[in-house]
Amino acid sequence: MPYMEAQLVIKDRVRKGNALIERVVWVVPVPVRGCLHRFKYRLYCGRNGATVVRYDNESGKGDHRHLGRKERQQAYLFTTLEQLILDFEADVIRLSGEKDESDH
């Protein structure tokens, strides 16, 4: 089987007022340690330099998300790339209101 290089499938950065949203997703030749799928990703929303929500799958930690300024970590059940994006967008909407995100 020929060697497959990582392929970038999503890379964007959007500023909405004082919020910054960045999405980076790669298809990798083998799953990241701790994951069963072949995506490597980092999805981030921050406001005024503080994290609102961040999804990633750091090697060895598997799929997870960080919530609020204190970046409380929770496991995330990855099913599909499409669902990952939908879940991230829902958290951005839910957590980027005027309430203090660290309360969530």
C-alpha positions in Angstrom: 0.0 0.0 0.0 1.5 3.4 -0.9 2.2 5.9 1.8 -0.6 8.4 2.4 0.3 11.9 3.6 -2.0 13.9 5.9 -4.5 15.9 3.9 -5.9 19.2 5.1 -9.7 19.1 4.7 -10.8 22.2 6.7 -8.8 25.3 7.6 -10.6 28.6 8.3 -10.5 31.5 10.7 -13.4 33.9 11.3 -13.7 36.9 13.5 -17.2 37.7 14.8 -17.0 40.9 16.9 -14.6 40.0 19.8 -14.9 36.3 19.1 -12.4 34.3 17.1 -13.3 30.9 15.5 -10.6 28.7 14.1 -11.2 25.2 12.5 -8.4 22.9 11.3 -9.1 19.3 10.3 -6.7 16.8 8.7 -7.2 13.3 7.4 -4.3 11.3 8.6 -2.9 8.0 7.4 -3.4 6.2 10.7 -5.7 7.2 13.7 -4.2 9.5 16.3 -3.3 7.5 19.4 -6.5 7.2 21.5 -8.9 7.6 18.5 -10.6 5.1 16.2 -11.0 7.5 13.2 -8.5 9.1 10.8 -9.1 12.7 11.6 -6.8 15.1 13.5 -8.6 18.2 14.4 -8.5 21.5 16.4 -11.7 23.5 16.6 -11.5 26.7 18.7 -13.7 29.6 19.7 -12.3 32.3 22.0 -13.3 35.7 23.1 -10.9 38.4 24.3 -8.1 35.9 24.5 -10.1 33.4 26.7 -11.3 30.0 25.5 -15.1 29.7 25.0 -14.9 26.1 23.7 -12.2 24.0 22.1 -12.4 20.5 20.6 -9.3 18.5 19.8 -7.9 15.0 19.8 -4.4 15.3 21.2 -2.4 12.1 20.8 -3.0 9.9 23.8 -6.0 11.9 25.1 -8.4 11.0 22.4 -11.4 13.0 21.4 -12.3 15.7 24.0 -13.4 19.3 24.4 -12.5 22.2 26.7 -15.2 24.5 28.0 -15.0 28.0 29.5 -12.2 30.1 30.7 -11.0 27.4 33.0 -11.0 25.0 30.0 -12.9 22.2 31.9 -12.1 19.1 29.9 -14.8 16.6 28.9 -14.6 13.4 26.8 -16.2 13.7 23.4 -17.8 10.8 21.5 -16.7 11.2 17.9 -19.1 9.7 15.3 -18.6 11.6 12.1 -16.8 14.7 10.9 -20.1 16.3 10.1 -21.4 15.7 13.6 -18.2 17.0 15.1 -18.7 20.3 13.2 -22.4 20.5 14.2 -21.6 19.8 17.9 -18.8 22.4 17.9 -21.1 25.0 16.2 -23.9 24.3 18.7 -21.4 24.8 21.6 -20.2 28.0 20.1 -23.7 29.4 19.9 -24.6 28.1 23.4 -21.5 29.2 25.2 -20.7 32.5 23.4 -23.6 34.4 24.9 -23.2 37.2 27.5 -23.0 34.8 30.4 -19.7 33.9 31.9 -18.6 30.7 30.2 -16.7 29.5 33.2 -20.1 28.8 34.8 -20.9 26.1 32.3 
